[in-house]
């Protein structure tokens, strides 16, 4: 199971409207990055046949089976601070992450 906070859902919805795209948000994990694995985060028109599809207040999130192994239990949030604003991944499988917040090791 993947969770998306209401703040993150609103930011995703705004991004879809701003970019004029429809479909869902694809969350995934790719090899690489400073800590070994990187989060994938992009628009996708529709889910693939094997995707797990999550629905959060009308926003669909697609996760492929291989990525779900690393993302199960993760929460996607949105944080605003004086230094930066952006999406934050709270992943219980991440044993180590880098300063950028988009790379981790499991």
Backbone as ProteinMPNN parsed JSONL, in Angstrom:
{"seq_chain_A": "XXXXXXXXXXXXXXXXXXXXXXXXXXXXXXXXXXXXXXXXXXXXXXXXXXXXXXXXXXXXXXXXXXXXXXXXXXXXXXXXXXXXXXXXXXXXXXXXXXXXXXXXXX", "coords_chain_A": {"N_chain_A": [[0.842, -1.192, 0.0], [0.506, 2.206, -0.799], [0.607, 5.509, 0.36], [-0.78, 8.784, -0.06], [-0.644, 12.05, 0.932], [-3.139, 14.569, 1.702], [-2.228, 17.14, 1.051], [-0.237, 16.573, -0.839], [-1.809, 15.336, -2.803], [-3.341, 17.514, -3.672], [-1.327, 19.136, -4.802], [-0.452, 17.463, -6.863], [-2.784, 17.348, -8.385], [-2.951, 20.069, -9.146], [-0.613, 20.225, -10.711], [-1.276, 18.503, -12.833], [-3.391, 19.967, -13.982], [-2.051, 22.352, -14.663], [-0.174, 21.424, -16.538], [-1.856, 20.38, -18.407], [-2.501, 17.688, -18.719], [-3.86, 14.336, -18.643], [-4.748, 11.424, -16.799], [-2.719, 9.51, -14.76], [-0.451, 9.534, -11.928], [2.707, 8.216, -12.106], [4.508, 6.31, -9.917], [7.642, 5.053, -9.132], [10.611, 2.983, -8.891], [13.975, 3.246, -9.718], [17.147, 1.896, -10.677], [20.176, 3.413, -9.601], [21.318, 6.794, -8.855], [22.49, 8.718, -6.004], [22.435, 7.124, -3.727], [21.907, 4.562, -4.552], [19.302, 3.672, -5.363], [16.673, 5.32, -7.144], [13.826, 7.473, -6.958], [11.132, 7.338, -9.207], [9.015, 9.548, -10.874], [6.4, 10.585, -12.533], [4.065, 11.771, -15.082], [1.513, 9.685, -16.427], [-0.446, 8.366, -18.999], [-2.183, 6.162, -18.731], [-2.72, 3.233, -16.659], [-0.491, 0.38, -16.64], [-1.086, -3.068, -17.532], [-0.242, -4.718, -15.346], [0.048, -3.011, -13.205], [-0.395, -1.732, -9.888], [-3.082, 0.128, -8.879], [-3.804, 3.062, -7.235], [-6.19, 5.183, -5.689], [-6.659, 8.457, -4.802], [-8.728, 10.649, -3.655], [-9.717, 11.15, -6.261], [-7.35, 11.365, -7.692], [-5.241, 9.359, -9.498], [-2.731, 6.934, -8.819], [-0.116, 5.124, -10.129], [1.652, 2.118, -9.726], [4.225, -0.057, -10.509], [4.704, -3.662, -10.23], [7.382, -4.452, -9.465], [8.475, -2.093, -8.405], [6.728, -1.7, -6.304], [7.59, -3.404, -4.324], [9.652, -1.96, -3.117], [8.322, 0.339, -2.426], [6.118, -0.182, -0.867], [4.182, 0.742, 1.833], [5.109, 3.304, 1.856], [4.79, 6.877, 2.187], [3.754, 9.618, 0.351], [4.306, 12.974, 0.522], [3.775, 16.56, 0.761], [5.854, 19.242, 1.396], [6.343, 22.49, 2.707], [8.808, 24.876, 3.183], [11.102, 27.378, 4.441], [13.455, 27.053, 3.048], [12.97, 25.261, 0.921], [10.426, 23.875, -1.213], [8.457, 21.041, -1.864], [7.842, 17.631, -3.022], [7.924, 14.962, -0.683], [9.308, 11.909, 0.205], [8.407, 9.48, 2.391], [9.681, 6.714, 3.319], [9.561, 3.543, 4.607], [11.246, 1.481, 3.876], [13.636, 2.563, 3.178], [16.843, 2.485, 4.074], [18.951, 4.16, 4.033], [19.32, 7.468, 2.889], [19.93, 10.101, 0.499], [20.971, 13.568, 0.598], [19.401, 14.975, -1.223], [16.952, 13.764, -1.226], [15.725, 12.208, -3.132], [16.88, 9.836, -3.659], [17.755, 6.583, -2.483], [18.731, 3.775, -0.405], [17.905, 0.369, -0.022]], "CA_chain_A": [[0.0, 0.0, 0.0], [1.167, 3.503, -0.872], [-0.271, 6.589, 0.821], [-0.506, 10.132, -0.548], [-1.338, 12.985, 1.821], [-4.056, 15.493, 1.02], [-1.421, 18.228, 0.474], [0.402, 16.046, -2.042], [-2.871, 15.136, -3.795], [-3.683, 18.823, -4.231], [-0.208, 19.566, -5.655], [-0.496, 16.62, -8.06], [-3.932, 17.828, -9.158], [-2.546, 21.351, -9.729], [0.372, 19.956, -11.764], [-2.014, 17.952, -13.974], [-4.115, 21.065, -14.61], [-1.074, 23.273, -15.228], [0.449, 20.798, -17.704], [-2.899, 19.989, -19.34], [-2.439, 16.244, -18.958], [-4.831, 13.51, -17.954], [-4.255, 10.087, -16.504], [-2.325, 9.331, -13.37], [0.936, 9.77, -11.551], [3.468, 6.968, -11.981], [5.576, 6.251, -8.918], [8.443, 3.869, -9.342], [11.981, 2.96, -8.392], [14.958, 2.926, -10.741], [18.517, 1.752, -10.206], [20.98, 4.611, -9.797], [21.204, 7.827, -7.834], [23.633, 8.741, -5.093], [22.346, 6.092, -2.684], [21.681, 3.242, -5.132], [17.99, 3.62, -6.015], [16.06, 6.64, -7.299], [12.382, 7.483, -7.151], [10.608, 7.783, -10.491], [7.856, 10.362, -10.562], [6.04, 11.201, -13.807], [2.701, 11.608, -15.561], [1.299, 8.558, -17.328], [-1.819, 8.451, -19.507], [-3.015, 5.081, -18.203], [-1.927, 2.193, -15.998], [-0.124, -0.837, -17.372], [-1.922, -4.186, -17.049], [0.201, -5.306, -14.069], [0.183, -1.962, -12.19], [-1.302, -1.526, -8.759], [-3.642, 1.473, -9.046], [-4.335, 3.649, -6.006], [-6.992, 6.366, -5.955], [-6.689, 9.379, -3.672], [-9.604, 11.796, -3.915], [-9.787, 11.385, -7.696], [-6.017, 11.323, -8.3], [-4.763, 7.992, -9.598], [-1.296, 6.697, -8.698], [0.215, 3.826, -10.702], [2.917, 1.554, -9.245], [4.482, -1.37, -11.095], [4.949, -4.667, -9.181], [8.769, -4.434, -8.966], [8.65, -0.905, -7.572], [5.903, -1.82, -5.101], [8.41, -4.069, -3.311], [10.409, -0.916, -2.425], [7.457, 1.468, -2.059], [5.029, -0.612, 0.01], [4.232, 1.421, 3.128], [5.624, 4.659, 1.671], [3.862, 8.003, 2.147], [4.175, 10.767, -0.437], [3.787, 14.184, 1.164], [4.257, 17.837, 0.233], [6.34, 20.09, 2.49], [6.735, 23.867, 2.421], [9.703, 25.438, 4.196], [11.795, 28.572, 3.967], [14.546, 26.655, 2.158], [12.482, 24.603, -0.285], [9.1, 23.269, -1.22], [8.426, 19.927, -2.8], [7.361, 16.333, -2.577], [8.793, 14.261, 0.258], [9.049, 10.473, 0.273], [8.64, 8.868, 3.696], [9.718, 5.317, 2.912], [10.097, 2.7, 5.677], [12.243, 0.561, 3.326], [14.885, 3.291, 2.933], [17.783, 2.383, 5.189], [19.82, 5.306, 3.915], [18.927, 8.325, 1.785], [20.86, 11.187, 0.285], [20.475, 14.886, 0.965], [18.409, 15.492, -2.17], [15.658, 13.174, -0.895], [15.16, 11.444, -4.235], [17.658, 8.623, -3.812], [17.805, 5.835, -1.239], [19.13, 2.365, -0.489], [16.96, -0.448, 0.724]], "C_chain_A": [[0.878, 1.242, 0.0], [0.157, 4.541, -0.42], [0.174, 7.911, 0.2], [-1.311, 11.084, 0.32], [-2.223, 13.935, 1.02], [-3.301, 16.671, 0.408], [-0.777, 17.782, -0.828], [-0.629, 15.831, -3.151], [-3.222, 16.462, -4.457], [-2.581, 19.327, -5.156], [-0.158, 18.745, -6.946], [-1.62, 17.091, -8.965], [-3.586, 19.151, -9.857], [-1.557, 21.156, -10.877], [-0.308, 19.397, -13.012], [-2.734, 19.072, -14.714], [-3.158, 22.017, -15.315], [-0.467, 22.719, -16.523], [-0.57, 20.366, -18.76], [-2.878, 18.511, -19.688], [-3.53, 15.535, -18.175], [-4.223, 12.139, -17.744], [-3.919, 9.983, -15.036], [-0.867, 9.659, -13.163], [1.616, 8.42, -11.393], [4.565, 7.161, -10.95], [6.341, 4.96, -9.146], [9.82, 4.019, -8.732], [12.882, 2.524, -9.54], [16.319, 2.73, -10.088], [19.295, 3.017, -10.505], [20.729, 5.629, -8.71], [22.334, 7.712, -6.839], [23.588, 7.661, -4.022], [22.023, 4.706, -3.235], [20.366, 3.09, -5.872], [17.423, 5.039, -6.081], [14.556, 6.489, -7.472], [12.074, 7.987, -8.559], [9.267, 8.44, -10.208], [7.459, 11.065, -11.848], [4.567, 10.988, -14.116], [2.641, 10.381, -16.459], [-0.178, 8.559, -17.718], [-2.736, 7.378, -18.936], [-2.125, 4.038, -17.53], [-1.575, 1.061, -16.953], [-0.941, -1.987, -16.785], [-1.526, -4.754, -15.687], [0.324, -4.284, -12.944], [-0.815, -2.131, -11.054], [-1.785, -0.084, -8.904], [-4.26, 1.907, -7.725], [-5.093, 4.914, -6.384], [-7.077, 7.202, -4.691], [-7.487, 10.612, -4.071], [-9.603, 12.17, -5.404], [-8.446, 11.412, -8.413], [-5.543, 9.872, -8.299], [-3.24, 7.943, -9.518], [-1.045, 5.271, -9.167], [1.577, 3.374, -10.183], [3.084, 0.167, -9.845], [4.864, -2.356, -9.991], [6.369, -4.658, -8.615], [9.021, -3.244, -8.056], [7.877, -1.014, -6.267], [6.662, -2.515, -3.97], [9.155, -3.031, -2.465], [9.535, 0.209, -1.89], [6.32, 1.095, -1.122], [5.193, 0.025, 1.391], [4.725, 2.854, 3.048], [4.49, 5.688, 1.696], [4.493, 9.115, 1.333], [3.497, 11.994, 0.157], [4.316, 15.399, 0.418], [4.655, 18.688, 1.429], [6.69, 21.464, 1.946], [7.651, 24.329, 3.543], [10.353, 26.691, 3.619], [12.864, 28.227, 2.933], [14.054, 26.039, 0.858], [11.065, 24.103, -0.092], [9.134, 22.125, -2.21], [7.881, 18.659, -2.186], [8.412, 15.666, -1.698], [8.345, 12.808, 0.318], [9.399, 9.982, 1.67], [8.522, 7.363, 3.488], [10.334, 4.454, 4.008], [11.155, 1.71, 5.185], [13.59, 1.234, 3.098], [15.764, 3.226, 4.175], [18.72, 3.579, 5.208], [19.307, 6.146, 2.748], [19.925, 9.456, 1.666], [20.204, 12.515, 0.643], [19.401, 15.413, 0.034], [17.02, 14.911, -1.919], [15.037, 12.357, -1.999], [15.903, 10.137, -4.487], [17.762, 7.926, -2.462], [18.407, 4.454, -1.477], [18.23, 1.573, 0.422], [17.603, -1.593, 1.432]], "O_chain_A": [[1.874, 1.311, 0.72], [-1.019, 4.463, -0.776], [1.363, 8.125, -0.035], [-2.529, 10.942, 0.434], [-2.064, 14.077, -0.193], [-3.692, 17.159, -0.652], [-0.771, 18.526, -1.809], [-0.349, 16.114, -4.316], [-3.382, 16.522, -5.676], [-2.883, 19.898, -6.204], [0.15, 19.285, -8.008], [-1.436, 17.22, -10.175], [-3.898, 19.327, -11.034], [-1.647, 21.837, -11.898], [0.045, 19.776, -14.128], [-2.693, 19.125, -15.943], [-3.421, 22.443, -16.439], [-0.272, 23.459, -17.487], [-0.194, 20.023, -19.881], [-3.197, 18.125, -20.812], [-4.053, 16.052, -17.187], [-3.287, 11.75, -18.442], [-4.727, 10.324, -14.172], [-0.147, 10.013, -14.097], [1.15, 7.574, -10.63], [5.424, 8.034, -11.075], [5.744, 3.9, -9.332], [10.149, 5.045, -8.136], [12.589, 1.557, -10.244], [16.607, 3.337, -9.057], [19.099, 3.632, -11.553], [20.007, 5.357, -7.751], [23.059, 6.717, -6.829], [24.63, 7.318, -3.462], [21.879, 3.761, -2.46], [20.322, 2.438, -6.915], [17.661, 5.855, -5.191], [14.075, 5.515, -8.051], [12.684, 8.944, -9.035], [8.481, 7.947, -9.398], [8.101, 12.041, -12.235], [3.902, 10.149, -13.508], [3.6, 10.072, -17.167], [-1.052, 8.734, -16.869], [-3.914, 7.629, -18.682], [-0.925, 3.969, -17.797], [-2.269, 0.819, -17.94], [-1.433, -1.886, -15.661], [-2.389, -5.226, -14.946], [0.674, -4.657, -11.824], [-1.932, -2.611, -11.248], [-0.969, 0.829, -9.037], [-5.117, 1.223, -7.166], [-4.687, 5.637, -7.295], [-7.509, 6.724, -3.642], [-6.975, 11.507, -4.744], [-9.502, 13.344, -5.761], [-8.417, 11.477, -9.642], [-5.452, 9.236, -7.249], [-2.548, 8.797, -10.074], [-1.666, 4.327, -8.68], [2.54, 4.141, -10.196], [2.205, -0.685, -9.715], [5.305, -1.935, -8.922], [6.549, -4.837, -7.411], [9.708, -3.372, -7.042], [8.308, -0.488, -5.241], [6.41, -2.249, -2.795], [9.28, -3.189, -1.251], [9.953, 0.953, -1.003], [5.623, 1.981, -0.626], [6.228, -0.14, 2.036], [4.759, 3.553, 4.061], [3.37, 5.399, 1.275], [5.63, 9.512, 1.588], [2.273, 12.046, 0.28], [5.189, 15.287, -0.443], [3.877, 18.84, 2.371], [7.26, 21.589, 0.862], [7.316, 24.191, 4.72], [10.167, 27.016, 2.446], [13.145, 29.028, 2.041], [14.649, 26.264, -0.196], [10.58, 23.935, 1.027], [9.76, 22.221, -3.265], [7.512, 18.61, -1.013], [9.615, 15.785, -1.932], [7.158, 12.514, 0.462], [10.554, 10.059, 2.088], [7.425, 6.805, 3.48], [11.515, 4.613, 4.316], [11.892, 1.152, 5.999], [14.585, 0.553, 2.85], [15.46, 3.839, 5.198], [19.224, 3.968, 6.261], [18.901, 5.596, 1.725], [20.673, 9.744, 2.601], [19.015, 12.564, 0.955], [18.569, 16.218, 0.451], [16.021, 15.489, -2.345], [13.926, 11.852, -1.835], [15.584, 9.413, -5.43], [17.845, 8.58, -1.423], [18.57, 4.025, -2.619], [17.838, 2.033, 1.494], [16.92, -2.367, 2.102]]}, "name": "protein", "num_of_chains": 1, "seq": "XXXXXXXXXXXXXXXXXXXXXXXXXXXXXXXXXXXXXXXXXXXXXXXXXXXXXXXXXXXXXXXXXXXXXXXXXXXXXXXXXXXXXXXXXXXXXXXXXXXXXXXXXX"}
